[in-house]
Structure formats: C-alpha cells, structure tokens
Amino acid sequence: MTAPITSTHPIREARYAANCKARLDADGALVLDDFFSAAVIKQVVTQALEQRDHVFYAGSTHNVYLTNANPELADDHPFNRQVASSKGLIADDQIDSDSLLRDVYDDPVFRSFLAGVLGIDSVHPYADDLSSINVHFASAGQELGWHFDNSAFAVTLLLQAPQAGGVFEYVPAVRNADAGDMAYERVGAVLDGDETVRELDFSPGALVLFRGRNAMHRVTPVEGDITRLLVVFAYNEQPGVTLSESARGTFYGRMA
C-alpha cells in the first residue's frame, strides 16, 4: 500500500486483528481513530469535492426494514411506519483511478485485516462497476432515517464532519434477523423515543466497522454549511455479487 494508513494501527499483526474482532463482537461497532492521516484525508476530500457537480441526490421514505409496506397491517404499525432519508453520492466509476481510496480498497493486507476482524474467510468487491467504493454527501437538512442494514457488516471512513448534526445514533441488538425476529415492540419504542439511544463518536480519518443487521441506526439531520462526507468501502463475503438493478436505480439513478 502507498502509505495511506498510519503506523498507529498494526493491521498485519494477528494479535491486533483479534483484539479488534473482540471489540466488534462485544459492541457491534468498532472505531479505529486516526486510521488515515490528515494529509490523506485532505487529498481525498479535495478529489471528492471536485465531483460535486456529478453527485446523484435522492430522497425517499421507507420503513426501518427497507421493504415495501404490508397492506395487511395498519399504517401506524411499526412495520409500516415511514421515516425519511436523503443523501447524495458518487459511485465507484466516478472515483479517480489514482485515488488513495482505491489503494486502500484493493490492498490485500487491508482486506485480510477486515476478514480477520469480521471473522470470515475473505472479502470481495462488487461485480458491478458502481457499488464497491461510494462517497456519500449530506448537506444541511439531509439525514438517514432509522433502519436495519441488509448486509452483515459495513466499513466506512469519515472524510469531513459537518458543523453540527449528522450524528450516528444506534440501538444495539433490537432484533435477531437470523431467527426471523421482527421485534415490532422494540422498533416502535425506538421510533417513539422510548429506548436509550447510543451515539457512535468518530472523527475524520477514523475507520468504522459496524454490524447493522440487528442494530437499529440512523444519521441525524446535518446542520450548517459544511457537507458531511463519508466513504463506504463495500465488500461481500462471496465473489461475483452485484447490487440489484432496482437498488442501482434507486441509489445511483443509473444501471451502469
């Protein structure tokens, strides 16, 4: 790797990866501060902002399960209650070929470290040309509503924090997706503000791993004139996976 990762994180060491795995397993989230240097972040932010005119923005309402509503249930049932999400992004094919984000994403040492922390054999890129590396833009008023992730894990990097707002909030272990537990009562309690909510605190340069399939989470509305910029390094446990055409149309406004 061409030195985007600082020496403060010895990702080649098995003991360090095992320690990170234990923290992720215990908390459902892992924040590795200063994983990237300030110089790297500055360079990547500059490249991202050069693409500002090509960002695809979309807003929608959805339930927390990211599925269609169930007409057999009432509109105010936790399954059908709607929340708002809005964001902009640039897709993988808009990331410069010489971007340090590609150096990181493609690096075999980094991928091996992620696999060890996640407890899987290996990680693989998306087979389509849009989904592997994305940069998310959130300006004033934009947010991600409460939801569960469909994927088993997320790997993100904060590039730029807003002046205010844009806080990552979560409630761990709300449901057990593998057991088919929809956890309607707890979902309703979170939506009503009756559950204790945690904040995941991280600054630009931090690498964040998060297990969001069972943890309900959101990003609060951004406030101020500074855009929140976040990189998503998207991997799969198996090779050859593509994002569905409907999802690509929703997220990117195009198929390729």
N, C-alpha and C positions, 0 to 999 in steps of 0.2 A: 504494500500500500504506500502511496506517496505522502505519507505522514499527516493525514487529516485527523487522526486520532491521537490524543495526547498520551504521554507515557504514564500518566497517573492511573491508567486502567490496564493492568497486565493481562490482556484478553487471551494471550497464548497459554497462560498457566491454568491447568486443570483445577487447582485448588480455588483459584479466584472465580472461575465459572461455576464451580459447585457452591461456593458461598452466595453468588448471585442467584442461582437456582433456588436455594433455600429461602432467600428473601422473597423471591417472586412467588414461590409456593405458599409461603406463610401469609403474604399480604395481598396477593393478586395483582400487585403493581411493583415495579422496580424503577427507581430513578437513579441514573448514573450521572451525577453532576460533572460539568466540565469535560465531558467525553470528547468534545471537539473544541479546538482552540478558538479564541476570539477572532483571529485572523481568518480562519476557515469560515466561520460564521459570516463575517463581513463580506467575504468574497461570494458566498452562496446567496446571501441576501441581495447583493448587487445584481447577480445574474437573474434571480427570481423577479426583481422589480423591473428589469428590462423587458420581461414578458407581460407586464401588467395589462397592456392593451389586448392581449390574447387570452386573458383569463375567461373561462366559462363560468358564469354565475347562474345559480339555480336556487329556488326556494320551494318548499313543499310543506305539507302537513302529513303526519304519519302517526301510527300507534307505536308504542315502545318496542313491539316485537318486529317492526319493519315488515309487516304483512298487510294484506288487504283487510278491510273491516269484515266482521262477521254479522250479516244482516239478521241472524237469529238472536243476537244479543242487543241489549239496549245501547243507545248512543253513549250513555254515561257509564257503561260497563268499563272496567279497567282495560279490557282487551280492545275496545273501540275508541277510547278517549284519544283525541288528537293533540299533538304537540307540533311546534313549528321548528323547522331547520332551514338555514340559508347559508350558503358559502360560495366561494369561487375556487377554481383550481386550474392548475396547468398539469397536463398529463405527461406520461413518460416520454412520448415522442417530441415533446417541447423542451425537454431537458438537454442542455448542450452536451455534445459527445465528450468534451473535455472537462465537464463539471466534476468537482470533487465528490458530488453525490454519487456519481457512477463508480468512482474509485472505491468508495465505501461499500456500496450495494453489491458490487461484483467481487469484492475481496474474499478469497477463500478462508482466510483467518477469521474475518468478521462473521462470515456465515457459519463457520464451525463453532465459534463462540455462541452465537444465537441458538444454534441447535442444542448445544450443551445446556444452556440456561433454560431453554424451553422443554428439555427432556425428550427430544425427538431425534431421529437419525440424521436428518439433513433438512435444509430449506431450499426452495426452488423459486425462480422468478415466474411471473405470469407469462403464458404463451402468447397473449395478445400484446400489441405494441402501445397500449395506453396505461396499463394498470400497475406496473411494477414500482415506479417512483412517481409520486404525486406531491405537488406543493399546494397546500390549502391557504387561501386568502380569506380573512374575516375582517371586514371593515365595521365601522360603527353601526350598531343595531343588529349585526349578524350573530347567529348562535347555532348551536346544535341542541335539539330538544332531547329529553330523556329517551334512552333506548338501550337495548341489548345488542351486542355485536353478533353477527352470524359466524364470524371467524373465531378460531380458538385463541388467537393472540394478535396483538397489534404492536408494531415497532415504529416509534415516532421520534422526531427531533424538532424541538422548538427553535426556530430561527430568530423570531422577533416577537417580543411581548407588547401588548397594547398598553396605552396609558392606564386604563382601568378595565374591569370586566374581563371577559374571556377566561374565566376561571373553570378549571376542570373539576367537576364535582362527581362523586360516585357513592354508591351504597353497595358494599360487597355482599356476595352470596345471597342475592334476593331470590333467585330461583335455581333449580337444577335441571338444565336443559336436557342432559343425557337421560334423565329419568322421566322426561316429559312433564315436568312440574312447571305450570304457567304462573304460579304464585300471584293470583289475582289480588288477594287481600293486601299483600305487601306492596305490589305495584300501585294499587290505589292509594295506599298510605304515603308512598313516596311522592306521587303526583299531588296529593293533598298537603304536603309539607309536614306530615306527621312522623316521619322517620328521621333519625340522625344522619346527616349527610357529611361525608368527609371531603376534604379538598386535597388534591394532589398538587403539591407545590414544586414547580420546576422552572428553571430559568433558561434563556437562550444558551445553546451548547450542550444541554442535557439530553442524553438518550433515555427514552422511556419505553419500557415493555409493560404491557397491560393485558390482563385476561378479562375481556369484556363480555363473554358469552353469558355469564351468570351474574355479573355485576351491572346494575343499572347505573348509567352515567350520562352526563351532559356537559356542554360548554356554555357558560352563561353569556348573555349578550355583550359584545365588545363595546367599550365606551372610549371616546376620544378620537383623535385624528391619526393615530398610528395603527397601521394594519397588523393584525396578528398573523404571523406566517409560521406554518407548521409543515414539516416534511413527513410523509408517510412512506416508509420502506415496506412494501407489501410483498410477502413471501407466502408460499404454500408448502405443505408437507409432502406433496407429490408433484412430480414434473408434469408438464403438459396441460395445466389448468388455465382456462380462460374465464374472464368475467363474462357473464351472460350478455347477450345483445341488449336486452331491456335495461340492465344495470348500466351498461356503457352509454346508452342513450340518455339515461337519467343523469349520470354523473358528468359526462363529457359533452353531451349534445351531438355525438357522432359515433360511428361504429369503429372507425379506424382513422 
